[in-house]
């Protein structure tokens, strides 16, 4: 199990929008670390998060990776479809492989 903040940061992409919302998704570095994704485990799906708060474990064929919030905020939305379709994390598609939306508060 990989549970290091720097590995988590490398495994995420972050896209801000004009309303202060930050969308987090699974980046290519994460795919390289874990291999093909087999399933995910949500650790947190609502509420406030602090820098470094673990929110998900991505389970892959090669390794498991704990993902941690790269900044503080409040979870506004999660991509619930990933629980049923973890294979969406195997390819970059910002509409499908996003994980959570955070709002800075």
Backbone as a chain_set.jsonl record, in Angstrom:
{"seq": "XXXXXXXXXXXXXXXXXXXXXXXXXXXXXXXXXXXXXXXXXXXXXXXXXXXXXXXXXXXXXXXXXXXXXXXXXXXXXXXXXXXXXXXXXXXXXXXXXXXXXXXXX", "coords": {"N": [[0.85, -1.182, 0.0], [0.671, 2.119, -0.949], [1.083, 5.016, 0.777], [1.738, 7.87, 0.833], [2.031, 11.367, 0.948], [3.263, 12.76, -1.167], [3.2, 10.918, -3.282], [0.479, 10.681, -3.596], [-0.151, 13.31, -4.384], [1.133, 13.446, -6.883], [-0.436, 11.66, -8.252], [-2.804, 12.878, -8.834], [-4.891, 15.027, -10.807], [-5.803, 18.46, -10.969], [-8.377, 20.691, -11.538], [-9.376, 23.935, -11.641], [-12.379, 25.972, -11.431], [-14.271, 28.908, -12.376], [-15.833, 29.545, -10.168], [-14.497, 28.932, -7.864], [-14.451, 26.269, -7.361], [-12.776, 23.185, -7.144], [-11.875, 20.555, -9.091], [-10.922, 17.231, -8.699], [-9.068, 14.602, -10.114], [-7.947, 11.396, -11.433], [-4.644, 11.0, -12.302], [-2.143, 10.363, -14.899], [0.266, 9.554, -13.652], [-0.672, 8.264, -11.375], [-1.975, 6.063, -12.495], [0.24, 4.715, -13.505], [1.502, 3.988, -11.126], [-0.3, 2.193, -9.807], [-1.184, 0.351, -11.689], [-3.591, -1.431, -13.754], [-6.785, -0.474, -12.61], [-8.663, -2.073, -10.123], [-10.646, -1.817, -8.169], [-12.229, 0.668, -6.028], [-12.07, 2.368, -2.86], [-14.002, 4.423, -0.995], [-13.052, 6.767, 1.384], [-13.949, 9.072, 2.449], [-16.745, 11.04, 1.809], [-18.113, 13.366, 2.126], [-18.358, 16.616, 3.731], [-15.922, 18.612, 5.583], [-12.489, 18.876, 4.644], [-9.054, 18.625, 5.454], [-5.76, 19.71, 4.496], [-4.079, 17.002, 3.211], [-5.896, 15.09, 4.101], [-7.049, 11.797, 3.876], [-9.038, 10.551, 1.235], [-9.751, 8.544, -0.555], [-9.041, 5.16, -1.542], [-7.296, 3.75, -4.132], [-7.387, 0.743, -5.672], [-5.236, -1.313, -7.341], [-3.929, -3.602, -9.866], [-1.199, -3.844, -9.383], [-0.561, -2.334, -7.123], [-1.87, -0.634, -4.19], [-3.171, 2.604, -3.608], [-3.355, 5.296, -1.46], [-5.245, 8.158, -1.662], [-4.924, 11.591, -1.012], [-6.234, 14.714, 0.084], [-5.16, 17.563, -1.707], [-5.384, 20.089, -0.733], [-7.156, 22.198, 1.653], [-10.699, 22.255, 2.265], [-14.206, 21.98, 1.426], [-16.049, 19.113, 0.64], [-17.948, 19.099, -2.186], [-19.093, 17.513, -4.141], [-19.069, 14.068, -5.153], [-17.858, 11.558, -7.389], [-19.894, 9.239, -7.712], [-20.281, 7.159, -9.505], [-17.891, 5.878, -9.888], [-17.582, 3.802, -8.062], [-19.07, 1.69, -9.092], [-17.928, 1.544, -11.578], [-14.941, 1.311, -11.657], [-13.012, 0.98, -13.575], [-13.013, 3.179, -15.171], [-11.03, 4.819, -14.274], [-8.775, 3.981, -15.514], [-8.147, 5.239, -17.879], [-7.488, 8.479, -19.244], [-9.994, 10.719, -19.014], [-11.564, 13.454, -18.468], [-14.256, 13.867, -17.922], [-15.136, 11.457, -16.965], [-13.225, 10.304, -15.215], [-12.972, 11.895, -12.983], [-12.894, 12.549, -9.44], [-13.545, 13.938, -6.923], [-15.207, 17.04, -6.102], [-14.06, 19.961, -4.715], [-14.609, 22.74, -2.572], [-13.178, 25.772, -1.696], [-13.222, 27.019, 1.504]], "CA": [[0.0, 0.0, 0.0], [1.377, 3.393, -0.996], [0.355, 6.021, 1.555], [2.625, 9.017, 0.989], [1.392, 12.566, 0.42], [3.842, 13.132, -2.455], [2.688, 9.987, -4.288], [-0.909, 11.072, -3.798], [-0.169, 14.558, -5.151], [1.502, 13.128, -8.266], [-1.475, 10.824, -8.847], [-4.028, 13.658, -9.023], [-4.967, 16.279, -11.565], [-6.7, 19.426, -10.34], [-8.876, 21.696, -12.468], [-10.223, 24.94, -10.985], [-13.314, 26.706, -12.276], [-14.405, 30.319, -12.001], [-16.577, 29.685, -8.917], [-13.682, 28.48, -6.744], [-14.56, 24.812, -7.256], [-11.6, 22.454, -7.615], [-12.195, 19.169, -9.431], [-9.767, 16.345, -8.609], [-9.202, 13.366, -10.862], [-6.824, 10.465, -11.41], [-3.67, 11.369, -13.329], [-1.345, 9.287, -15.488], [1.232, 9.043, -12.674], [-1.399, 7.325, -10.522], [-2.178, 4.828, -13.269], [1.529, 4.017, -13.561], [1.798, 3.423, -9.805], [-1.178, 1.102, -9.37], [-1.55, -0.576, -12.76], [-5.035, -1.402, -14.012], [-7.591, -0.317, -11.399], [-9.609, -3.164, -9.904], [-11.772, -1.244, -7.433], [-11.902, 1.821, -5.184], [-12.702, 2.441, -1.543], [-14.179, 5.797, -0.529], [-12.772, 6.974, 2.801], [-14.667, 10.275, 2.84], [-17.572, 11.481, 0.679], [-18.774, 14.634, 2.433], [-17.813, 17.371, 4.844], [-14.691, 19.382, 5.492], [-11.228, 18.149, 4.581], [-7.839, 19.401, 5.68], [-4.647, 19.307, 3.667], [-3.584, 15.669, 3.535], [-6.948, 14.174, 4.535], [-7.282, 10.723, 2.919], [-10.427, 10.487, 0.793], [-10.018, 7.363, -1.372], [-7.971, 4.218, -1.862], [-7.419, 3.155, -5.465], [-6.809, -0.596, -5.652], [-4.831, -1.716, -8.678], [-3.334, -4.93, -9.985], [0.172, -3.836, -8.883], [-0.406, -1.621, -5.855], [-2.981, 0.18, -3.695], [-2.7, 3.964, -3.384], [-4.231, 6.179, -0.694], [-5.264, 9.518, -2.191], [-5.122, 12.587, 0.032], [-6.602, 16.03, -0.432], [-4.001, 18.435, -1.867], [-5.669, 21.364, -0.067], [-8.313, 22.166, 2.55], [-11.955, 22.73, 1.699], [-15.401, 21.18, 1.703], [-16.454, 18.27, -0.486], [-19.239, 19.5, -2.737], [-19.647, 16.389, -4.91], [-18.19, 12.933, -5.45], [-18.24, 10.8, -8.571], [-20.395, 7.958, -7.205], [-20.235, 6.132, -10.552], [-16.614, 5.157, -9.844], [-17.726, 2.576, -7.266], [-19.56, 0.653, -10.001], [-17.114, 1.543, -12.798], [-13.581, 1.763, -11.339], [-12.2, 0.917, -14.788], [-12.949, 4.528, -15.758], [-9.783, 5.442, -13.844], [-7.667, 3.453, -16.298], [-7.892, 6.1, -19.027], [-7.742, 9.897, -18.984], [-11.208, 11.315, -19.557], [-11.93, 14.327, -17.352], [-15.681, 13.749, -17.629], [-15.409, 10.168, -16.333], [-12.271, 9.876, -14.191], [-12.892, 12.814, -11.845], [-13.206, 11.884, -8.171], [-14.302, 14.82, -6.035], [-15.192, 18.48, -6.262], [-13.83, 20.635, -3.44], [-14.795, 24.186, -2.525], [-12.365, 26.429, -0.687], [-14.069, 27.784, 2.437]], "C": [[0.891, 1.239, 0.0], [0.52, 4.421, -0.262], [1.309, 7.171, 1.894], [1.983, 10.217, 0.314], [1.951, 12.938, -0.951], [3.381, 12.194, -3.575], [1.238, 10.329, -4.615], [-0.99, 12.326, -4.664], [0.16, 14.307, -6.612], [0.401, 12.371, -8.995], [-2.754, 11.589, -9.165], [-3.843, 14.763, -10.046], [-5.994, 17.157, -10.873], [-7.076, 20.468, -11.388], [-9.774, 22.668, -11.712], [-11.254, 25.495, -11.963], [-13.494, 28.112, -11.705], [-15.13, 30.534, -10.676], [-15.778, 29.234, -7.693], [-13.759, 26.985, -6.502], [-13.305, 24.177, -7.836], [-11.997, 21.006, -7.847], [-10.903, 18.359, -9.42], [-10.06, 15.066, -9.368], [-7.916, 12.562, -10.812], [-5.908, 10.735, -12.592], [-2.878, 10.149, -13.81], [-0.332, 8.712, -14.507], [0.577, 8.04, -11.719], [-1.623, 5.993, -11.223], [-0.884, 4.022, -13.354], [1.863, 3.344, -12.228], [0.991, 2.172, -9.499], [-1.419, 0.036, -10.426], [-3.04, -0.49, -13.001], [-5.828, -1.39, -12.695], [-8.601, -1.449, -11.305], [-10.846, -2.707, -9.137], [-11.278, -0.053, -6.612], [-12.597, 1.671, -3.844], [-12.787, 3.916, -1.16], [-13.869, 5.832, 0.956], [-13.559, 8.151, 3.353], [-15.454, 10.758, 1.631], [-18.307, 12.787, 0.948], [-18.026, 15.331, 3.556], [-16.528, 18.099, 4.523], [-13.501, 18.451, 5.377], [-10.093, 19.13, 4.845], [-6.798, 18.935, 4.666], [-4.155, 17.941, 4.127], [-4.628, 14.683, 4.015], [-7.134, 13.077, 3.487], [-8.765, 10.664, 2.536], [-10.743, 9.24, -0.022], [-8.787, 6.47, -1.414], [-8.28, 3.652, -3.241], [-6.667, 1.831, -5.414], [-6.499, -0.999, -7.09], [-4.233, -3.105, -8.673], [-1.938, -4.985, -9.379], [0.294, -3.286, -7.475], [-1.72, -0.961, -5.469], [-2.405, 1.548, -3.333], [-3.748, 4.752, -2.614], [-4.11, 7.583, -1.257], [-5.661, 10.479, -1.08], [-5.417, 13.937, -0.596], [-5.368, 16.93, -0.535], [-4.191, 19.833, -1.265], [-6.9, 21.199, 0.817], [-9.541, 22.698, 1.831], [-13.109, 21.859, 2.143], [-15.746, 20.389, 0.449], [-17.842, 18.705, -0.935], [-19.894, 18.36, -3.497], [-18.588, 15.305, -5.033], [-18.735, 12.216, -6.681], [-18.636, 9.39, -8.119], [-20.29, 6.833, -8.219], [-18.932, 5.33, -10.509], [-16.701, 3.867, -9.037], [-18.166, 1.419, -8.154], [-18.701, 0.511, -11.248], [-15.695, 2.025, -12.514], [-12.659, 1.738, -12.556], [-12.113, 2.267, -15.5], [-11.666, 5.25, -15.366], [-8.583, 4.977, -14.669], [-7.292, 4.314, -17.496], [-8.242, 7.534, -18.675], [-8.976, 10.344, -19.752], [-11.786, 12.155, -18.418], [-13.41, 14.25, -16.986], [-16.011, 12.465, -16.876], [-14.484, 9.841, -15.169], [-12.083, 10.889, -13.06], [-13.369, 12.082, -10.593], [-14.063, 12.753, -7.262], [-14.198, 16.274, -6.499], [-15.053, 19.092, -4.879], [-14.045, 22.131, -3.603], [-13.94, 24.738, -1.401], [-13.264, 27.269, 0.205], [-13.266, 28.369, 3.556]], "O": [[1.763, 1.383, 0.857], [-0.628, 4.665, -0.635], [1.64, 7.413, 3.054], [1.446, 10.091, -0.786], [1.199, 13.387, -1.816], [3.19, 12.641, -4.706], [0.824, 10.271, -5.773], [-1.81, 12.395, -5.579], [-0.467, 14.893, -7.495], [0.312, 12.433, -10.222], [-3.695, 11.012, -9.709], [-2.772, 15.363, -10.141], [-6.94, 16.659, -10.263], [-6.211, 21.053, -12.041], [-10.819, 22.271, -11.196], [-11.035, 25.491, -13.175], [-12.923, 28.447, -10.667], [-15.043, 31.624, -10.111], [-16.329, 29.16, -6.595], [-13.188, 26.486, -5.533], [-12.828, 24.585, -8.895], [-12.406, 20.31, -6.918], [-9.914, 18.741, -10.045], [-11.156, 14.513, -9.281], [-6.922, 12.99, -10.224], [-6.34, 10.702, -13.744], [-2.933, 9.07, -13.22], [-0.086, 7.506, -14.519], [1.215, 7.072, -11.305], [-1.479, 4.93, -10.62], [-0.907, 2.793, -13.283], [2.44, 2.257, -12.207], [1.535, 1.193, -8.987], [-1.821, -1.079, -10.09], [-3.694, 0.427, -12.505], [-5.573, -2.188, -11.794], [-9.304, -1.753, -12.268], [-11.958, -3.152, -9.418], [-10.078, 0.2, -6.514], [-13.582, 0.944, -3.712], [-11.762, 4.582, -1.017], [-14.378, 5.004, 1.711], [-13.813, 8.235, 4.555], [-14.897, 10.874, 0.539], [-19.047, 13.266, 0.089], [-17.187, 14.74, 4.236], [-16.103, 18.192, 3.371], [-13.503, 17.36, 5.947], [-10.173, 20.309, 4.5], [-6.951, 17.879, 4.053], [-3.848, 17.752, 5.304], [-4.29, 13.537, 4.312], [-7.356, 13.388, 2.317], [-9.639, 10.719, 3.402], [-11.918, 8.903, -0.169], [-7.652, 6.939, -1.335], [-9.373, 3.144, -3.49], [-5.466, 1.797, -5.147], [-7.384, -1.024, -7.945], [-4.049, -3.714, -7.619], [-1.515, -6.041, -8.907], [1.156, -3.721, -6.711], [-2.586, -0.75, -6.318], [-1.292, 1.644, -2.817], [-4.892, 4.867, -3.053], [-3.015, 8.141, -1.326], [-6.593, 10.228, -0.316], [-4.913, 14.261, -1.671], [-4.612, 17.054, 0.428], [-3.275, 20.655, -1.286], [-7.599, 20.189, 0.742], [-9.431, 23.496, 0.9], [-13.005, 21.101, 3.108], [-15.736, 20.922, -0.66], [-18.794, 18.679, -0.155], [-21.119, 18.245, -3.502], [-17.387, 15.574, -5.02], [-19.931, 12.27, -6.968], [-17.82, 8.468, -8.14], [-20.217, 5.666, -7.835], [-18.875, 4.219, -11.037], [-15.955, 2.926, -9.309], [-17.693, 0.294, -7.99], [-18.738, -0.526, -11.91], [-15.274, 3.041, -13.067], [-11.628, 2.411, -12.56], [-11.236, 2.471, -16.339], [-11.253, 6.19, -16.045], [-7.49, 5.526, -14.532], [-6.219, 4.131, -18.071], [-9.171, 7.787, -17.907], [-8.994, 10.344, -20.983], [-12.425, 11.622, -17.512], [-13.776, 14.542, -15.848], [-17.048, 12.383, -16.219], [-14.902, 9.17, -14.226], [-11.149, 10.766, -12.267], [-14.141, 11.126, -10.671], [-15.165, 12.366, -6.875], [-13.252, 16.674, -7.178], [-15.831, 18.784, -3.976], [-13.709, 22.714, -4.634], [-13.974, 24.229, -0.281], [-13.99, 28.137, -0.282], [-13.818, 29.041, 4.427]]}, "num_chains": 1, "name": "protein.A"}
